[in-house]
Amino acid sequence: MKIGINGMGRIGRLALRAAMGAAHRPDDDPRRANRLEVVHLNEIKGGAEATAHLLTFDSVQGRWHARIAAQTPQSLCINDQTVGFSAHATPGQIPWGELGVDVVLECTGKFLTPETLQGHLDQGAKRVIVAAPVKTGDVLNVVMGVNHLQYNPQRDRIVTAASCTTNCLAPLVKVACLDLEAEADEENGWIRFDPDDDIQCIRPDLRSVEAPRSVSRRRNALSRDSE
């Protein structure tokens, strides 16, 4: 199975690290030999050289001790494996079929509707996995251990890994549904819970200090930069 990644921000880079074995696993871990064949990366900012640098150095995950270099503006070399590189702006411009890609990891955080994601399929990808929830259409948001058995390979050509909050909350909701007498709303079937919280690391769209904004909650430190 050949993998392509669209978007080499934090999620795209961590996905590539995981796919190519950056995570240390003990010798007796059955997952130690698990590897995905990543053949192409697409990122609109910085070019191949910047992507190679950011793959090597990560202030949270630490340095990836692999041999990483930009061979040309169109390719990187990672541990003697050549990985293609491009800087197309939209999914419909990336020639996944010509590149032999089977599954695209959509990691830009920008293309979150079936219509904008369709470009990946139109360009030859067989499946698309989105690293953010798709809240429109009939796209299946998968939380492993909760609803992964609903996946139908004939129907679900685009799936997502849901959101960070959903991955935190959904397993608790499932336990409540299965093992506790959760209070259900007879009118619409929803379960009533108190508001949940999740803890997130700082992201590029979060400011580290306060700033003037028209919306009060956006003025705080670590709030999103967008209005």
C-alpha positions as CSV (number, residue, x, y, z in Angstrom):
1,M,0.0,0.0,0.0
2,K,1.5,3.3,-1.1
3,I,0.8,6.4,1.0
4,G,0.7,10.1,0.1
5,I,0.5,12.9,2.6
6,N,-1.1,16.3,1.9
7,G,0.1,18.9,4.4
8,M,3.4,18.7,6.3
9,G,2.4,20.6,9.3
10,R,2.6,19.0,12.8
11,I,0.1,16.3,12.0
12,G,1.6,15.5,8.6
13,R,5.1,15.3,10.0
14,L,4.1,13.1,12.9
15,A,2.2,10.8,10.6
16,L,5.3,10.5,8.4
17,R,7.5,9.8,11.4
18,A,5.1,7.1,12.6
19,A,4.8,5.5,9.2
20,M,8.6,5.3,8.7
21,G,9.4,3.9,12.1
22,A,10.6,7.0,14.1
23,A,8.8,5.8,17.2
24,H,11.0,3.5,19.3
25,R,9.4,0.1,20.0
26,P,10.9,-2.8,22.1
27,D,12.2,-5.9,20.2
28,D,9.2,-8.0,21.4
29,D,6.6,-5.4,20.3
30,P,4.6,-7.0,17.4
31,R,4.2,-3.6,15.9
32,R,7.9,-3.0,15.6
33,A,8.0,-4.2,11.9
34,N,4.9,-2.2,10.9
35,R,5.8,0.3,8.2
36,L,3.9,2.1,5.5
37,E,5.4,3.0,2.2
38,V,5.2,6.8,1.9
39,V,5.9,7.8,-1.7
40,H,4.9,11.4,-1.9
41,L,4.4,14.6,0.2
42,N,2.6,17.8,-0.8
43,E,3.2,21.0,1.1
44,I,2.7,24.5,-0.1
45,K,5.0,26.3,2.3
46,G,8.8,26.3,2.5
47,G,9.6,23.7,-0.1
48,A,11.5,20.4,0.3
49,E,14.4,21.8,2.2
50,A,12.2,23.4,4.9
51,T,10.2,20.2,5.2
52,A,13.4,18.1,5.6
53,H,14.6,20.4,8.4
54,L,11.3,20.3,10.2
55,L,11.1,16.6,10.0
56,T,14.5,16.3,11.6
57,F,14.0,18.8,14.5
58,D,10.9,18.9,16.6
59,S,10.7,20.8,19.9
60,V,8.1,18.4,21.3
61,Q,8.9,15.0,19.8
62,G,12.7,15.5,19.8
63,R,15.1,14.9,17.0
64,W,14.4,12.2,14.4
65,H,17.7,10.5,14.1
66,A,17.3,9.6,10.5
67,R,19.2,10.6,7.4
68,I,16.9,13.3,5.9
69,A,17.8,15.7,3.1
70,A,16.2,17.5,0.2
71,Q,17.6,15.9,-2.9
72,T,15.9,18.3,-5.3
73,P,13.0,20.7,-5.1
74,Q,10.8,17.7,-6.1
75,S,12.1,15.0,-3.7
76,L,13.5,14.2,-0.3
77,C,15.7,11.3,0.8
78,I,14.8,9.6,4.1
79,N,17.2,6.8,5.1
80,D,18.1,6.2,1.5
81,Q,14.4,6.1,0.4
82,T,13.4,8.7,-2.1
83,V,10.0,10.4,-1.4
84,G,8.5,12.7,-4.0
85,F,7.6,16.3,-3.1
86,S,5.3,18.9,-4.6
87,A,3.6,22.2,-3.6
88,H,0.1,22.1,-5.1
89,A,-2.5,24.3,-3.6
90,T,-5.5,22.1,-3.8
91,P,-6.3,18.3,-3.8
92,G,-7.4,18.4,-7.4
93,Q,-4.0,19.5,-8.6
94,I,-2.0,16.6,-7.0
95,P,-1.6,13.7,-9.5
96,W,-1.9,10.8,-7.0
97,G,-2.8,8.3,-9.7
98,E,0.4,9.0,-11.7
99,L,2.4,8.8,-8.5
100,G,1.0,5.3,-7.6
101,V,-0.6,6.5,-4.4
102,D,-3.4,4.3,-2.9
103,V,-4.3,6.2,0.3
104,V,-4.0,9.9,0.9
105,L,-3.5,11.3,4.4
106,E,-5.2,14.7,4.3
107,C,-3.4,16.7,7.0
108,T,-3.7,20.3,6.0
109,G,-6.8,21.0,8.2
110,K,-8.2,23.0,5.3
111,F,-10.2,20.6,3.2
112,L,-13.0,19.4,5.4
113,T,-16.0,18.8,3.1
114,P,-16.7,16.0,0.8
115,E,-16.7,18.4,-2.1
116,T,-13.1,19.8,-1.5
117,L,-11.8,16.3,-0.7
118,Q,-13.2,14.8,-3.8
119,G,-10.3,16.2,-5.7
120,H,-8.0,13.5,-4.2
121,L,-10.3,10.7,-5.5
122,D,-10.6,12.5,-8.9
123,Q,-6.8,12.5,-9.2
124,G,-6.6,8.7,-8.6
125,A,-6.4,8.1,-4.9
126,K,-8.4,5.1,-3.8
127,R,-9.0,6.2,-0.2
128,V,-8.6,9.4,1.8
129,I,-8.1,9.6,5.5
130,V,-8.7,13.1,7.0
131,A,-6.8,14.1,10.1
132,A,-9.8,16.3,11.2
133,P,-13.5,15.8,11.5
134,V,-15.6,16.2,8.4
135,K,-18.9,17.5,9.7
136,T,-21.0,17.5,6.5
137,G,-22.1,14.8,4.2
138,D,-22.0,11.1,5.0
139,V,-18.3,10.9,5.8
140,L,-17.6,8.4,8.6
141,N,-15.7,9.9,11.6
142,V,-13.9,6.9,13.1
143,V,-12.9,6.5,16.7
144,M,-11.1,3.2,17.2
145,G,-12.7,1.0,19.7
146,V,-16.0,2.9,19.5
147,N,-17.4,2.8,16.0
148,H,-14.6,1.4,13.8
149,L,-16.8,-1.6,12.9
150,Q,-19.1,0.7,11.0
151,Y,-16.4,1.1,8.3
152,N,-17.6,-0.2,5.0
153,P,-14.7,-0.4,2.4
154,Q,-17.2,-0.4,-0.5
155,R,-19.0,2.7,0.7
156,D,-16.4,4.7,2.8
157,R,-13.8,6.0,0.4
158,I,-13.3,9.1,2.6
159,V,-13.0,8.6,6.4
160,T,-11.7,10.7,9.3
161,A,-10.0,10.0,12.6
162,A,-12.6,12.4,14.2
163,S,-11.5,15.3,16.5
164,C,-9.3,15.4,19.6
165,T,-12.3,16.1,21.7
166,T,-14.3,13.2,20.2
167,N,-11.5,10.8,20.7
168,C,-11.3,11.9,24.4
169,L,-15.1,11.8,25.0
170,A,-16.4,9.0,22.8
171,P,-14.8,6.1,24.7
172,L,-16.3,7.4,27.9
173,V,-19.7,7.8,26.3
174,K,-19.5,4.2,25.1
175,V,-18.6,2.9,28.6
176,A,-21.5,4.9,30.0
177,C,-23.9,3.5,27.4
178,L,-22.7,-0.1,27.9
179,D,-22.1,-0.3,31.6
180,L,-24.0,2.4,33.3
181,E,-27.6,3.6,33.3
182,A,-26.9,6.8,31.3
183,E,-29.8,9.2,31.2
184,A,-31.2,9.4,27.7
185,D,-33.4,12.1,26.3
186,E,-36.5,10.4,25.0
187,E,-37.2,13.0,22.4
188,N,-33.9,12.8,20.4
189,G,-31.9,10.0,21.9
190,W,-28.9,12.1,23.0
191,I,-27.1,11.4,26.3
192,R,-26.9,14.2,28.7
193,F,-23.4,14.9,30.0
194,D,-21.7,17.9,31.7
195,P,-19.4,19.9,29.4
196,D,-16.1,18.1,28.7
197,D,-12.6,19.4,28.7
198,D,-9.5,18.2,26.8
199,I,-5.9,19.3,27.1
200,Q,-4.1,20.2,23.9
201,C,-0.5,21.2,23.0
202,I,0.1,24.6,21.6
203,R,-0.6,24.9,17.8
204,P,0.6,27.3,15.2
205,D,-2.8,29.1,15.2
206,L,-2.5,29.8,19.0
207,R,-0.9,33.1,20.2
208,S,1.3,32.9,23.3
209,V,0.3,36.3,24.6
210,E,-2.9,38.4,24.8
211,A,-3.8,40.5,21.8
212,P,-6.7,42.9,20.8
213,R,-9.6,41.1,19.1
214,S,-13.2,42.0,18.6
215,V,-14.3,38.7,20.1
216,S,-13.5,38.7,23.8
217,R,-12.5,35.0,24.1
218,R,-10.0,35.5,21.2
219,R,-8.0,38.1,23.2
220,N,-6.6,35.6,25.7
221,A,-3.2,34.0,25.5
222,L,-3.3,30.6,23.8
223,S,-6.6,31.4,22.0
224,R,-6.9,30.9,18.2
225,D,-5.5,33.7,16.1
226,S,-8.5,33.7,13.8
227,E,-11.7,35.6,14.6
